């Protein structure tokens, strides 16, 4: 009986450790992220970049982004992040958001940078953000978004 209890305890410990999910490395944890972010009467259906690999890839090599879509980068906690346009084929507006979906920084009309270019546009904001939203270029102006504008999440 004692061996059986030891086996059960070891099995349960192994199961708990092997089924632990780290949000920084698990891409399927999107249930807490919104399906859409809205500003005024405009909503953006979201694609997600939550793992280091997904965040590194971002919208690289994407030749078309529908006007009602965007990519949401979730860094799980506010931090200063570096963005550049290497291998990006379309111009983008890059919006930095805090935990409350409030804009804390923007990069307007970030230009594409083909893979054969040595120096690509980049941005080091100097301000921490939890999320970064990439949408088509000039939508920040079209929607009248400014620092401290707030998005409304829809789940």
C-alpha positions as CSV (number, residue, x, y, z in Angstrom):
1,X,0.0,0.0,0.0
2,X,2.8,2.4,0.9
3,X,4.4,1.9,-2.6
4,X,1.1,2.5,-4.2
5,X,0.6,5.8,-2.4
6,X,4.2,6.9,-3.3
7,X,3.4,6.0,-6.9
8,X,0.2,8.1,-6.8
9,X,1.9,11.0,-5.2
10,X,4.8,11.0,-7.7
11,X,2.3,10.6,-10.6
12,X,0.3,13.6,-9.4
13,X,3.4,15.7,-8.9
14,X,4.6,14.9,-12.4
15,X,1.1,15.6,-13.9
16,X,0.9,19.0,-12.2
17,X,4.3,20.0,-13.4
18,X,3.8,18.8,-16.9
19,X,0.4,20.5,-17.2
20,X,1.5,23.9,-15.9
21,X,1.2,26.5,-18.6
22,X,3.5,29.5,-18.7
23,X,1.7,32.5,-20.4
24,X,5.0,33.6,-22.0
25,X,5.4,30.4,-24.0
26,X,1.8,29.2,-24.5
27,X,0.1,30.6,-27.6
28,X,-3.3,29.0,-27.0
29,X,-4.0,31.1,-23.9
30,X,-6.1,33.8,-25.6
31,X,-9.3,33.4,-23.6
32,X,-8.5,36.5,-21.6
33,X,-7.8,38.6,-24.6
34,X,-10.5,40.4,-26.5
35,X,-11.9,39.2,-29.8
36,X,-12.1,42.8,-31.0
37,X,-10.9,46.3,-29.9
38,X,-13.2,49.1,-30.7
39,X,-12.9,52.9,-30.9
40,X,-16.1,54.8,-31.6
41,X,-18.0,52.8,-34.1
42,X,-14.9,51.1,-35.6
43,X,-13.9,47.6,-34.3
44,X,-10.8,45.6,-35.2
45,X,-11.0,41.9,-35.3
46,X,-7.7,40.7,-33.7
47,X,-4.9,38.3,-34.6
48,X,-2.7,37.5,-31.7
49,X,1.1,37.5,-31.0
50,X,1.5,36.2,-27.5
51,X,4.7,34.0,-27.6
52,X,8.2,35.3,-28.3
53,X,8.1,33.5,-31.7
54,X,4.7,35.0,-32.7
55,X,5.8,38.5,-31.5
56,X,9.1,38.2,-33.5
57,X,7.1,37.2,-36.6
58,X,4.3,39.8,-36.2
59,X,2.9,40.9,-39.6
60,X,6.2,40.1,-41.5
61,X,5.6,39.0,-45.0
62,X,1.8,39.8,-44.8
63,X,0.9,41.5,-48.1
64,X,-2.6,42.5,-47.1
65,X,-4.3,43.3,-43.8
66,X,-8.1,43.9,-44.1
67,X,-9.1,47.4,-42.9
68,X,-11.1,45.9,-40.0
69,X,-8.3,43.7,-38.6
70,X,-5.3,44.2,-36.5
71,X,-2.6,42.3,-34.7
72,X,-2.4,42.5,-30.9
73,X,0.9,41.8,-29.2
74,X,0.5,40.9,-25.6
75,X,3.6,41.2,-23.4
76,X,1.7,40.0,-20.3
77,X,3.0,43.0,-18.3
78,X,4.0,46.5,-19.1
79,X,7.5,46.8,-20.6
80,X,9.5,48.8,-23.1
81,X,9.5,47.0,-26.4
82,X,11.4,47.7,-29.6
83,X,9.6,47.4,-33.0
84,X,11.0,47.5,-36.5
85,X,9.6,47.0,-39.9
86,X,12.0,44.3,-41.3
87,X,10.3,42.1,-43.9
88,X,7.0,44.0,-43.4
89,X,5.3,44.5,-46.7
90,X,2.6,47.0,-45.8
91,X,2.6,50.4,-44.0
92,X,1.3,50.2,-40.4
93,X,0.1,52.3,-37.5
94,X,1.6,50.9,-34.3
95,X,-0.3,51.7,-31.1
96,X,1.0,51.1,-27.6
97,X,-1.6,50.4,-25.0
98,X,-1.6,50.1,-21.2
99,X,-3.5,47.6,-19.1
100,X,-6.7,49.6,-19.4
101,X,-6.5,49.7,-23.3
102,X,-5.5,53.4,-23.2
103,X,-3.0,54.7,-25.9
104,X,0.3,55.5,-24.3
105,X,2.3,55.8,-27.6
106,X,2.0,55.7,-31.4
107,X,4.1,55.2,-34.5
108,X,2.2,56.7,-37.4
109,X,2.6,55.3,-40.9
110,X,5.6,53.0,-40.2
111,X,6.9,52.2,-43.7
112,X,7.6,48.7,-45.0
113,X,11.2,47.5,-45.2
114,X,12.1,44.8,-47.7
115,X,14.4,42.0,-46.6
116,X,17.2,43.2,-48.8
117,X,17.3,46.6,-47.0
118,X,20.2,47.1,-44.5
119,X,18.6,49.8,-42.3
120,X,15.0,49.5,-41.5
121,X,12.7,51.9,-39.7
122,X,12.5,51.2,-36.0
123,X,11.0,52.7,-32.9
124,X,12.2,52.6,-29.3
125,X,9.4,54.4,-27.4
126,X,11.0,54.9,-24.0
127,X,7.6,54.1,-22.4
128,X,6.3,50.8,-21.1
129,X,3.2,49.2,-22.6
130,X,1.4,46.0,-22.0
131,X,-0.1,45.7,-25.5
132,X,0.8,46.8,-29.0
133,X,-1.8,47.0,-31.7
134,X,-0.7,47.0,-35.4
135,X,-3.3,48.3,-37.9
136,X,-3.2,49.7,-41.4
137,X,-1.4,53.0,-41.8
138,X,-3.3,56.3,-41.4
139,X,-6.2,54.7,-39.4
140,X,-4.9,56.5,-36.3
141,X,-5.6,59.8,-38.1
142,X,-8.8,58.6,-39.7
143,X,-10.2,57.6,-36.3
144,X,-9.0,60.7,-34.5
145,X,-7.0,58.7,-32.0
146,X,-4.5,60.4,-29.8
147,X,-2.5,59.6,-26.7
148,X,-4.9,58.8,-23.9
149,X,-7.7,57.7,-26.3
150,X,-9.1,54.4,-25.1
151,X,-10.1,51.3,-26.9
152,X,-13.1,49.2,-25.7
153,X,-12.4,45.4,-25.7
154,X,-15.1,43.0,-26.8
155,X,-14.7,39.4,-25.7
